Amino acid sequence: MAVRALLAAALLAGPAAALPPLSQEPHINDSLVQARVADKLRRGCPDLDARMIKAFSEARKLKRYALDRGYSEEQIDAFLDSKEERRRIYAQADRYMVANGVVNGQPDTFCRLGQQEIARKTIAGSLLVAR
């Protein structure tokens, strides 16, 4: 009887009941911030290019990570489509870049951080390649 009640409670709760909102999932948010950093660095530095195939592969891995943790396709899509979440992630990326010496209008600062990210083998660095 106790096993049956436990099973029923588990089924009613479902895996999503214990999940934090995607905006609070550290690995997903850190990865998205780093992807934004890489994108801004490549746009701001003429000596950097994107590793597009790597970026697409990492995006698929990140989606699989979320799905494996119990988030639904609908939750993932809503999170990625949210303008508020996008602004939050972009702001975090901007703060990271400023804290690491990037100055708008100064390509050398973008290049310097990009090279550092590549050398440190960060997520952002893995999405960049020097020309």
Short mmCIF file of the C-alpha atoms (twelve columns), coordinates in Angstrom:
data_MODEL
# 
_entry.id   MODEL 
# 
loop_
_atom_site.group_PDB 
_atom_site.id 
_atom_site.type_symbol 
_atom_site.label_atom_id 
_atom_site.label_alt_id 
_atom_site.label_comp_id 
_atom_site.label_asym_id 
_atom_site.label_seq_id 
_atom_site.Cartn_x 
_atom_site.Cartn_y 
_atom_site.Cartn_z 
_atom_site.pdbx_PDB_model_num 
ATOM 1   C CA . MET A 1   0.000  0.000  0.000   1 
ATOM 2   C CA . ALA A 2   2.787  2.462  0.870   1 
ATOM 3   C CA . VAL A 3   4.580  1.743  -2.403  1 
ATOM 4   C CA . ARG A 4   1.377  2.440  -4.345  1 
ATOM 5   C CA . ALA A 5   0.860  5.772  -2.546  1 
ATOM 6   C CA . LEU A 6   4.476  6.765  -3.134  1 
ATOM 7   C CA . LEU A 7   4.210  5.908  -6.814  1 
ATOM 8   C CA . ALA A 8   0.979  7.893  -7.163  1 
ATOM 9   C CA . ALA A 9   2.556  10.908 -5.438  1 
ATOM 10  C CA . ALA A 10  5.590  10.711 -7.717  1 
ATOM 11  C CA . LEU A 11  3.408  10.551 -10.807 1 
ATOM 12  C CA . LEU A 12  1.306  13.494 -9.678  1 
ATOM 13  C CA . ALA A 13  4.335  15.607 -8.812  1 
ATOM 14  C CA . GLY A 14  6.127  14.791 -12.060 1 
ATOM 15  C CA . PRO A 15  9.725  15.753 -12.771 1 
ATOM 16  C CA . ALA A 16  8.858  19.347 -13.663 1 
ATOM 17  C CA . ALA A 17  7.402  20.059 -10.209 1 
ATOM 18  C CA . ALA A 18  10.857 20.138 -8.609  1 
ATOM 19  C CA . LEU A 19  12.546 22.058 -11.420 1 
ATOM 20  C CA . PRO A 20  13.572 25.658 -10.951 1 
ATOM 21  C CA . PRO A 21  12.635 28.046 -13.756 1 
ATOM 22  C CA . LEU A 22  15.095 27.880 -16.646 1 
ATOM 23  C CA . SER A 23  16.184 31.417 -15.783 1 
ATOM 24  C CA . GLN A 24  17.611 30.003 -12.535 1 
ATOM 25  C CA . GLU A 25  19.385 26.972 -14.030 1 
ATOM 26  C CA . PRO A 26  23.085 27.895 -13.711 1 
ATOM 27  C CA . HIS A 27  24.608 25.763 -16.485 1 
ATOM 28  C CA . ILE A 28  22.040 26.857 -19.058 1 
ATOM 29  C CA . ASN A 29  22.292 30.540 -18.156 1 
ATOM 30  C CA . ASP A 30  26.088 30.557 -17.969 1 
ATOM 31  C CA . SER A 31  26.273 28.845 -21.360 1 
ATOM 32  C CA . LEU A 32  23.888 31.340 -22.953 1 
ATOM 33  C CA . VAL A 33  25.793 34.289 -21.471 1 
ATOM 34  C CA . GLN A 34  29.060 32.867 -22.804 1 
ATOM 35  C CA . ALA A 35  27.514 32.329 -26.248 1 
ATOM 36  C CA . ARG A 36  26.445 35.982 -26.265 1 
ATOM 37  C CA . VAL A 37  29.958 37.030 -25.201 1 
ATOM 38  C CA . ALA A 38  31.452 35.047 -28.091 1 
ATOM 39  C CA . ASP A 39  29.021 36.614 -30.553 1 
ATOM 40  C CA . LYS A 40  29.803 40.149 -29.392 1 
ATOM 41  C CA . LEU A 41  33.546 39.503 -29.406 1 
ATOM 42  C CA . ARG A 42  33.545 38.192 -32.965 1 
ATOM 43  C CA . ARG A 43  31.481 41.163 -34.108 1 
ATOM 44  C CA . GLY A 44  33.738 43.634 -32.313 1 
ATOM 45  C CA . CYS A 45  37.089 42.160 -33.333 1 
ATOM 46  C CA . PRO A 46  38.101 41.891 -36.986 1 
ATOM 47  C CA . ASP A 47  40.595 39.149 -36.088 1 
ATOM 48  C CA . LEU A 48  37.977 36.709 -34.744 1 
ATOM 49  C CA . ASP A 49  35.470 34.447 -36.468 1 
ATOM 50  C CA . ALA A 50  32.720 32.227 -35.136 1 
ATOM 51  C CA . ARG A 51  32.994 28.469 -35.137 1 
ATOM 52  C CA . MET A 52  29.436 28.089 -36.420 1 
ATOM 53  C CA . ILE A 53  29.308 24.294 -36.553 1 
ATOM 54  C CA . LYS A 54  30.615 24.185 -32.980 1 
ATOM 55  C CA . ALA A 55  28.004 26.776 -31.951 1 
ATOM 56  C CA . PHE A 56  25.157 24.728 -33.475 1 
ATOM 57  C CA . SER A 57  26.497 21.568 -31.849 1 
ATOM 58  C CA . GLU A 58  26.714 23.265 -28.452 1 
ATOM 59  C CA . ALA A 59  23.179 24.638 -28.835 1 
ATOM 60  C CA . ARG A 60  21.892 21.106 -29.463 1 
ATOM 61  C CA . LYS A 61  23.810 19.811 -26.429 1 
ATOM 62  C CA . LEU A 62  22.368 22.555 -24.261 1 
ATOM 63  C CA . LYS A 63  18.834 21.741 -25.392 1 
ATOM 64  C CA . ARG A 64  19.465 18.039 -24.693 1 
ATOM 65  C CA . TYR A 65  20.791 19.006 -21.238 1 
ATOM 66  C CA . ALA A 66  17.540 20.869 -20.483 1 
ATOM 67  C CA . LEU A 67  15.363 18.053 -21.829 1 
ATOM 68  C CA . ASP A 68  17.301 15.459 -19.809 1 
ATOM 69  C CA . ARG A 69  16.616 17.452 -16.666 1 
ATOM 70  C CA . GLY A 70  12.896 17.326 -17.328 1 
ATOM 71  C CA . TYR A 71  12.201 20.658 -19.012 1 
ATOM 72  C CA . SER A 72  9.684  20.419 -21.843 1 
ATOM 73  C CA . GLU A 73  10.132 21.679 -25.398 1 
ATOM 74  C CA . GLU A 74  7.473  24.289 -24.604 1 
ATOM 75  C CA . GLN A 75  9.354  25.524 -21.524 1 
ATOM 76  C CA . ILE A 76  12.604 25.738 -23.484 1 
ATOM 77  C CA . ASP A 77  10.979 27.571 -26.400 1 
ATOM 78  C CA . ALA A 78  9.197  30.022 -24.082 1 
ATOM 79  C CA . PHE A 79  12.475 30.741 -22.290 1 
ATOM 80  C CA . LEU A 80  14.407 31.265 -25.520 1 
ATOM 81  C CA . ASP A 81  11.629 33.418 -27.020 1 
ATOM 82  C CA . SER A 82  11.306 35.641 -23.950 1 
ATOM 83  C CA . LYS A 83  12.474 39.189 -24.647 1 
ATOM 84  C CA . GLU A 84  12.864 39.747 -20.912 1 
ATOM 85  C CA . GLU A 85  15.161 36.720 -20.560 1 
ATOM 86  C CA . ARG A 86  17.128 37.750 -23.639 1 
ATOM 87  C CA . ARG A 87  17.667 41.240 -22.176 1 
ATOM 88  C CA . ARG A 88  18.799 39.701 -18.879 1 
ATOM 89  C CA . ILE A 89  21.287 37.392 -20.601 1 
ATOM 90  C CA . TYR A 90  22.577 40.191 -22.840 1 
ATOM 91  C CA . ALA A 91  23.040 42.446 -19.794 1 
ATOM 92  C CA . GLN A 92  25.009 39.728 -17.997 1 
ATOM 93  C CA . ALA A 93  27.212 39.296 -21.059 1 
ATOM 94  C CA . ASP A 94  27.780 43.047 -21.271 1 
ATOM 95  C CA . ARG A 95  28.732 43.220 -17.580 1 
ATOM 96  C CA . TYR A 96  31.155 40.319 -18.046 1 
ATOM 97  C CA . MET A 97  32.801 41.997 -21.012 1 
ATOM 98  C CA . VAL A 98  33.115 45.388 -19.311 1 
ATOM 99  C CA . ALA A 99  34.539 43.713 -16.187 1 
ATOM 100 C CA . ASN A 100 37.126 42.102 -18.463 1 
ATOM 101 C CA . GLY A 101 38.233 45.325 -20.138 1 
ATOM 102 C CA . VAL A 102 36.077 45.551 -23.260 1 
ATOM 103 C CA . VAL A 103 35.307 49.096 -24.380 1 
ATOM 104 C CA . ASN A 104 32.776 49.732 -27.148 1 
ATOM 105 C CA . GLY A 105 34.417 51.257 -30.198 1 
ATOM 106 C CA . GLN A 106 37.830 49.829 -29.300 1 
ATOM 107 C CA . PRO A 107 38.288 46.629 -31.318 1 
ATOM 108 C CA . ASP A 108 41.613 45.850 -29.646 1 
ATOM 109 C CA . THR A 109 39.772 45.326 -26.330 1 
ATOM 110 C CA . PHE A 110 37.378 42.872 -27.992 1 
ATOM 111 C CA . CYS A 111 40.318 41.066 -29.596 1 
ATOM 112 C CA . ARG A 112 42.253 40.898 -26.334 1 
ATOM 113 C CA . LEU A 113 39.337 39.342 -24.441 1 
ATOM 114 C CA . GLY A 114 38.601 37.003 -27.339 1 
ATOM 115 C CA . GLN A 115 42.187 35.740 -27.332 1 
ATOM 116 C CA . GLN A 116 42.041 35.304 -23.548 1 
ATOM 117 C CA . GLU A 117 38.802 33.326 -23.819 1 
ATOM 118 C CA . ILE A 118 40.335 31.082 -26.498 1 
ATOM 119 C CA . ALA A 119 43.483 30.540 -24.405 1 
ATOM 120 C CA . ARG A 120 41.480 29.786 -21.242 1 
ATOM 121 C CA . LYS A 121 39.287 27.363 -23.199 1 
ATOM 122 C CA . THR A 122 36.075 28.914 -21.903 1 
ATOM 123 C CA . ILE A 123 32.728 28.279 -23.523 1 
ATOM 124 C CA . ALA A 124 33.027 31.621 -25.320 1 
ATOM 125 C CA . GLY A 125 36.558 30.766 -26.411 1 
ATOM 126 C CA . SER A 126 35.454 27.413 -27.800 1 
ATOM 127 C CA . LEU A 127 33.018 29.240 -30.080 1 
ATOM 128 C CA . LEU A 128 35.726 31.524 -31.515 1 
ATOM 129 C CA . VAL A 129 38.642 31.109 -33.862 1 
ATOM 130 C CA . ALA A 130 41.406 33.585 -34.643 1 
ATOM 131 C CA . ARG A 131 41.743 34.503 -38.327 1 
# 
